[in-house]
Every structure is written in structure tokens, then in C-alpha cells.
Amino acid sequence: MEDCIFCKIIKREIPANIVYENENVIAFEDIEPQAPVHIVIVPIQHYENIMTVPAGSDVMRSIQIAVNKLAIKYKLAEKGFRLVNNCGADGGQTVNHLHFHLLGARPFGWPPG
């Protein structure tokens, strides 16, 4: 996708503080963090949202592995963290490339708003 900001980050056309990468995903610090730890986890292959990922794909497994490794790296595993995926306009998705927000190092309430 030519206009996708996450695709441009993946291609290193736009700078980002990349904190994790494997063959299927890349993770980088959010430029407008909502918590002391705010990492965006993105599949390297462009999927518009979670509804477009084929069932049983390696992408979701790789995202889970990234979440686990990052939660340990940033010491979030013991106290907890929030993992967010917004899907579609009503779900609050603003970049049409599947991504997850890993937020932590502060308490969170419910509902999120």
C-alpha cells in the first residue's frame, strides 16, 4: 500500500524507534504514547484489519510471540498490560494496516473510553 504509514515504516522510508522484529512482524514505539510503555506491533505483510488475516496464519502467532517477548523486555508481564486492536472506523482504527497497541507501566481503568 503506497500511502500506508506503517508500510513506509516497514520499508524504512519513515524513521521509527524499532524495538522488535522477526520474519512476520515489526514493533516500534508509538509517536503519541498513551502510557509509559506504548509499542505498536504490525505485521510486515499489509492486512487492512484483523478481519482480513487468514485463519491459522503465522502472522497472529508471530504477534503473540512479539507481545510475550516485549512484555518481558519492558517488565510488564508481572503487573499486567493492555493489548488493543482497533478494527474499522467505529472501532477507532485510524491506520488501515492491522496493528496492536501494547500499553503498560501504569494502571488502566474500564471502560477505556
mmCIF file of the C-alpha atoms, coordinates in Angstrom:
data_MODEL
# 
_entry.id   MODEL 
# 
loop_
_atom_site.group_PDB 
_atom_site.id 
_atom_site.type_symbol 
_atom_site.label_atom_id 
_atom_site.label_alt_id 
_atom_site.label_comp_id 
_atom_site.label_asym_id 
_atom_site.label_entity_id 
_atom_site.label_seq_id 
_atom_site.pdbx_PDB_ins_code 
_atom_site.Cartn_x 
_atom_site.Cartn_y 
_atom_site.Cartn_z 
_atom_site.occupancy 
_atom_site.B_iso_or_equiv 
_atom_site.pdbx_formal_charge 
_atom_site.auth_seq_id 
_atom_site.auth_comp_id 
_atom_site.auth_asym_id 
_atom_site.auth_atom_id 
_atom_site.pdbx_PDB_model_num 
ATOM 1   C CA . MET A 1 1   ? 0.000   0.000   0.000  1.00 0.00 ? 1   MET A CA 1 
ATOM 2   C CA . GLU A 1 2   ? 1.636   3.184   -1.229 1.00 0.00 ? 2   GLU A CA 1 
ATOM 3   C CA . ASP A 1 3   ? 0.089   5.606   1.282  1.00 0.00 ? 3   ASP A CA 1 
ATOM 4   C CA . CYS A 1 4   ? 0.241   3.361   4.353  1.00 0.00 ? 4   CYS A CA 1 
ATOM 5   C CA . ILE A 1 5   ? 2.383   4.909   7.078  1.00 0.00 ? 5   ILE A CA 1 
ATOM 6   C CA . PHE A 1 6   ? 3.109   1.506   8.631  1.00 0.00 ? 6   PHE A CA 1 
ATOM 7   C CA . CYS A 1 7   ? 4.233   0.083   5.274  1.00 0.00 ? 7   CYS A CA 1 
ATOM 8   C CA . LYS A 1 8   ? 6.587   3.073   4.974  1.00 0.00 ? 8   LYS A CA 1 
ATOM 9   C CA . ILE A 1 9   ? 7.994   2.368   8.447  1.00 0.00 ? 9   ILE A CA 1 
ATOM 10  C CA . ILE A 1 10  ? 8.476   -1.298  7.500  1.00 0.00 ? 10  ILE A CA 1 
ATOM 11  C CA . LYS A 1 11  ? 10.353  -0.229  4.336  1.00 0.00 ? 11  LYS A CA 1 
ATOM 12  C CA . ARG A 1 12  ? 12.420  2.208   6.455  1.00 0.00 ? 12  ARG A CA 1 
ATOM 13  C CA . GLU A 1 13  ? 11.100  5.153   4.423  1.00 0.00 ? 13  GLU A CA 1 
ATOM 14  C CA . ILE A 1 14  ? 9.879   6.791   7.647  1.00 0.00 ? 14  ILE A CA 1 
ATOM 15  C CA . PRO A 1 15  ? 12.014  6.648   10.808 1.00 0.00 ? 15  PRO A CA 1 
ATOM 16  C CA . ALA A 1 16  ? 10.753  4.810   13.862 1.00 0.00 ? 16  ALA A CA 1 
ATOM 17  C CA . ASN A 1 17  ? 12.290  3.504   17.050 1.00 0.00 ? 17  ASN A CA 1 
ATOM 18  C CA . ILE A 1 18  ? 12.051  -0.202  16.230 1.00 0.00 ? 18  ILE A CA 1 
ATOM 19  C CA . VAL A 1 19  ? 12.180  -2.366  19.357 1.00 0.00 ? 19  VAL A CA 1 
ATOM 20  C CA . TYR A 1 20  ? 11.448  -5.828  17.921 1.00 0.00 ? 20  TYR A CA 1 
ATOM 21  C CA . GLU A 1 21  ? 11.356  -7.542  14.549 1.00 0.00 ? 21  GLU A CA 1 
ATOM 22  C CA . ASN A 1 22  ? 11.016  -11.058 13.200 1.00 0.00 ? 22  ASN A CA 1 
ATOM 23  C CA . GLU A 1 23  ? 10.133  -12.512 9.800  1.00 0.00 ? 23  GLU A CA 1 
ATOM 24  C CA . ASN A 1 24  ? 6.424   -11.619 10.157 1.00 0.00 ? 24  ASN A CA 1 
ATOM 25  C CA . VAL A 1 25  ? 6.131   -8.569  12.419 1.00 0.00 ? 25  VAL A CA 1 
ATOM 26  C CA . ILE A 1 26  ? 7.809   -5.350  13.418 1.00 0.00 ? 26  ILE A CA 1 
ATOM 27  C CA . ALA A 1 27  ? 7.261   -3.401  16.639 1.00 0.00 ? 27  ALA A CA 1 
ATOM 28  C CA . PHE A 1 28  ? 8.089   0.226   17.336 1.00 0.00 ? 28  PHE A CA 1 
ATOM 29  C CA . GLU A 1 29  ? 7.417   2.920   19.902 1.00 0.00 ? 29  GLU A CA 1 
ATOM 30  C CA . ASP A 1 30  ? 4.232   4.927   19.350 1.00 0.00 ? 30  ASP A CA 1 
ATOM 31  C CA . ILE A 1 31  ? 4.924   8.571   18.495 1.00 0.00 ? 31  ILE A CA 1 
ATOM 32  C CA . GLU A 1 32  ? 1.998   9.694   20.700 1.00 0.00 ? 32  GLU A CA 1 
ATOM 33  C CA . PRO A 1 33  ? 2.299   7.351   23.686 1.00 0.00 ? 33  PRO A CA 1 
ATOM 34  C CA . GLN A 1 34  ? -0.733  6.848   25.901 1.00 0.00 ? 34  GLN A CA 1 
ATOM 35  C CA . ALA A 1 35  ? 1.276   5.083   28.609 1.00 0.00 ? 35  ALA A CA 1 
ATOM 36  C CA . PRO A 1 36  ? 4.913   4.950   29.749 1.00 0.00 ? 36  PRO A CA 1 
ATOM 37  C CA . VAL A 1 37  ? 5.266   1.868   27.534 1.00 0.00 ? 37  VAL A CA 1 
ATOM 38  C CA . HIS A 1 38  ? 3.356   2.137   24.245 1.00 0.00 ? 38  HIS A CA 1 
ATOM 39  C CA . ILE A 1 39  ? 4.541   -0.180  21.496 1.00 0.00 ? 39  ILE A CA 1 
ATOM 40  C CA . VAL A 1 40  ? 2.811   -0.698  18.128 1.00 0.00 ? 40  VAL A CA 1 
ATOM 41  C CA . ILE A 1 41  ? 3.056   -4.245  16.752 1.00 0.00 ? 41  ILE A CA 1 
ATOM 42  C CA . VAL A 1 42  ? 2.476   -4.528  12.996 1.00 0.00 ? 42  VAL A CA 1 
ATOM 43  C CA . PRO A 1 43  ? 2.602   -7.433  10.555 1.00 0.00 ? 43  PRO A CA 1 
ATOM 44  C CA . ILE A 1 44  ? 5.138   -6.893  7.793  1.00 0.00 ? 44  ILE A CA 1 
ATOM 45  C CA . GLN A 1 45  ? 2.609   -8.050  5.221  1.00 0.00 ? 45  GLN A CA 1 
ATOM 46  C CA . HIS A 1 46  ? -0.173  -5.499  4.770  1.00 0.00 ? 46  HIS A CA 1 
ATOM 47  C CA . TYR A 1 47  ? -3.552  -6.594  6.109  1.00 0.00 ? 47  TYR A CA 1 
ATOM 48  C CA . GLU A 1 48  ? -6.232  -3.924  6.350  1.00 0.00 ? 48  GLU A CA 1 
ATOM 49  C CA . ASN A 1 49  ? -7.508  -5.198  9.707  1.00 0.00 ? 49  ASN A CA 1 
ATOM 50  C CA . ILE A 1 50  ? -7.866  -8.337  11.794 1.00 0.00 ? 50  ILE A CA 1 
ATOM 51  C CA . MET A 1 51  ? -10.816 -9.490  9.667  1.00 0.00 ? 51  MET A CA 1 
ATOM 52  C CA . THR A 1 52  ? -8.562  -9.847  6.610  1.00 0.00 ? 52  THR A CA 1 
ATOM 53  C CA . VAL A 1 53  ? -5.932  -12.132 8.180  1.00 0.00 ? 53  VAL A CA 1 
ATOM 54  C CA . PRO A 1 54  ? -6.345  -15.737 7.014  1.00 0.00 ? 54  PRO A CA 1 
ATOM 55  C CA . ALA A 1 55  ? -7.325  -18.107 9.834  1.00 0.00 ? 55  ALA A CA 1 
ATOM 56  C CA . GLY A 1 56  ? -4.378  -20.054 11.162 1.00 0.00 ? 56  GLY A CA 1 
ATOM 57  C CA . SER A 1 57  ? -1.798  -17.760 9.591  1.00 0.00 ? 57  SER A CA 1 
ATOM 58  C CA . ASP A 1 58  ? 1.685   -17.385 11.047 1.00 0.00 ? 58  ASP A CA 1 
ATOM 59  C CA . VAL A 1 59  ? 1.017   -13.661 11.428 1.00 0.00 ? 59  VAL A CA 1 
ATOM 60  C CA . MET A 1 60  ? -1.159  -13.957 14.525 1.00 0.00 ? 60  MET A CA 1 
ATOM 61  C CA . ARG A 1 61  ? 1.247   -16.433 16.103 1.00 0.00 ? 61  ARG A CA 1 
ATOM 62  C CA . SER A 1 62  ? 4.120   -14.017 15.435 1.00 0.00 ? 62  SER A CA 1 
ATOM 63  C CA . ILE A 1 63  ? 2.153   -11.162 17.000 1.00 0.00 ? 63  ILE A CA 1 
ATOM 64  C CA . GLN A 1 64  ? 1.577   -13.249 20.125 1.00 0.00 ? 64  GLN A CA 1 
ATOM 65  C CA . ILE A 1 65  ? 5.276   -14.107 20.320 1.00 0.00 ? 65  ILE A CA 1 
ATOM 66  C CA . ALA A 1 66  ? 6.134   -10.410 19.947 1.00 0.00 ? 66  ALA A CA 1 
ATOM 67  C CA . VAL A 1 67  ? 3.707   -9.463  22.732 1.00 0.00 ? 67  VAL A CA 1 
ATOM 68  C CA . ASN A 1 68  ? 5.231   -12.072 25.045 1.00 0.00 ? 68  ASN A CA 1 
ATOM 69  C CA . LYS A 1 69  ? 8.818   -11.011 24.345 1.00 0.00 ? 69  LYS A CA 1 
ATOM 70  C CA . LEU A 1 70  ? 8.040   -7.300  24.631 1.00 0.00 ? 70  LEU A CA 1 
ATOM 71  C CA . ALA A 1 71  ? 6.050   -7.737  27.856 1.00 0.00 ? 71  ALA A CA 1 
ATOM 72  C CA . ILE A 1 72  ? 9.085   -9.459  29.366 1.00 0.00 ? 72  ILE A CA 1 
ATOM 73  C CA . LYS A 1 73  ? 11.563  -6.937  27.911 1.00 0.00 ? 73  LYS A CA 1 
ATOM 74  C CA . TYR A 1 74  ? 9.630   -3.972  29.329 1.00 0.00 ? 74  TYR A CA 1 
ATOM 75  C CA . LYS A 1 75  ? 8.842   -5.737  32.636 1.00 0.00 ? 75  LYS A CA 1 
ATOM 76  C CA . LEU A 1 76  ? 5.074   -5.680  32.044 1.00 0.00 ? 76  LEU A CA 1 
ATOM 77  C CA . ALA A 1 77  ? 4.379   -9.383  32.453 1.00 0.00 ? 77  ALA A CA 1 
ATOM 78  C CA . GLU A 1 78  ? 4.079   -9.438  36.255 1.00 0.00 ? 78  GLU A CA 1 
ATOM 79  C CA . LYS A 1 79  ? 1.911   -6.361  36.855 1.00 0.00 ? 79  LYS A CA 1 
ATOM 80  C CA . GLY A 1 80  ? -0.059  -6.576  33.620 1.00 0.00 ? 80  GLY A CA 1 
ATOM 81  C CA . PHE A 1 81  ? -0.598  -4.599  30.464 1.00 0.00 ? 81  PHE A CA 1 
ATOM 82  C CA . ARG A 1 82  ? -3.236  -3.747  27.900 1.00 0.00 ? 82  ARG A CA 1 
ATOM 83  C CA . LEU A 1 83  ? -3.221  -5.092  24.338 1.00 0.00 ? 83  LEU A CA 1 
ATOM 84  C CA . VAL A 1 84  ? -5.519  -3.191  21.973 1.00 0.00 ? 84  VAL A CA 1 
ATOM 85  C CA . ASN A 1 85  ? -6.623  -3.834  18.402 1.00 0.00 ? 85  ASN A CA 1 
ATOM 86  C CA . ASN A 1 86  ? -8.989  -1.329  16.827 1.00 0.00 ? 86  ASN A CA 1 
ATOM 87  C CA . CYS A 1 87  ? -10.937 -2.680  13.838 1.00 0.00 ? 87  CYS A CA 1 
ATOM 88  C CA . GLY A 1 88  ? -12.756 -0.398  11.420 1.00 0.00 ? 88  GLY A CA 1 
ATOM 89  C CA . ALA A 1 89  ? -13.893 3.190   11.755 1.00 0.00 ? 89  ALA A CA 1 
ATOM 90  C CA . ASP A 1 90  ? -16.390 2.546   14.574 1.00 0.00 ? 90  ASP A CA 1 
ATOM 91  C CA . GLY A 1 91  ? -13.721 0.544   16.403 1.00 0.00 ? 91  GLY A CA 1 
ATOM 92  C CA . GLY A 1 92  ? -11.371 3.525   16.331 1.00 0.00 ? 92  GLY A CA 1 
ATOM 93  C CA . GLN A 1 93  ? -8.943  2.248   13.681 1.00 0.00 ? 93  GLN A CA 1 
ATOM 94  C CA . THR A 1 94  ? -7.127  5.238   12.161 1.00 0.00 ? 94  THR A CA 1 
ATOM 95  C CA . VAL A 1 95  ? -4.417  3.421   10.171 1.00 0.00 ? 95  VAL A CA 1 
ATOM 96  C CA . ASN A 1 96  ? -5.770  0.747   7.839  1.00 0.00 ? 96  ASN A CA 1 
ATOM 97  C CA . HIS A 1 97  ? -2.952  -1.704  8.455  1.00 0.00 ? 97  HIS A CA 1 
ATOM 98  C CA . LEU A 1 98  ? -3.527  -4.355  11.115 1.00 0.00 ? 98  LEU A CA 1 
ATOM 99  C CA . HIS A 1 99  ? -1.764  -3.357  14.315 1.00 0.00 ? 99  HIS A CA 1 
ATOM 100 C CA . PHE A 1 100 ? -1.856  -3.900  18.044 1.00 0.00 ? 100 PHE A CA 1 
ATOM 101 C CA . HIS A 1 101 ? -1.010  -1.426  20.792 1.00 0.00 ? 101 HIS A CA 1 
ATOM 102 C CA . LEU A 1 102 ? 0.893   -2.841  23.744 1.00 0.00 ? 102 LEU A CA 1 
ATOM 103 C CA . LEU A 1 103 ? 0.431   -0.426  26.648 1.00 0.00 ? 103 LEU A CA 1 
ATOM 104 C CA . GLY A 1 104 ? 1.807   -0.721  30.144 1.00 0.00 ? 104 GLY A CA 1 
ATOM 105 C CA . ALA A 1 105 ? 3.702   0.583   33.148 1.00 0.00 ? 105 ALA A CA 1 
ATOM 106 C CA . ARG A 1 106 ? 0.598   2.313   34.531 1.00 0.00 ? 106 ARG A CA 1 
ATOM 107 C CA . PRO A 1 107 ? -2.834  1.186   35.786 1.00 0.00 ? 107 PRO A CA 1 
ATOM 108 C CA . PHE A 1 108 ? -5.752  1.188   33.342 1.00 0.00 ? 108 PHE A CA 1 
ATOM 109 C CA . GLY A 1 109 ? -9.458  1.577   34.035 1.00 0.00 ? 109 GLY A CA 1 
ATOM 110 C CA . TRP A 1 110 ? -12.555 0.267   32.323 1.00 0.00 ? 110 TRP A CA 1 
ATOM 111 C CA . PRO A 1 111 ? -14.276 1.213   30.116 1.00 0.00 ? 111 PRO A CA 1 
ATOM 112 C CA . PRO A 1 112 ? -11.386 2.686   28.129 1.00 0.00 ? 112 PRO A CA 1 
ATOM 113 C CA . GLY A 1 113 ? -13.498 5.488   26.636 1.00 0.00 ? 113 GLY A CA 1 
# 
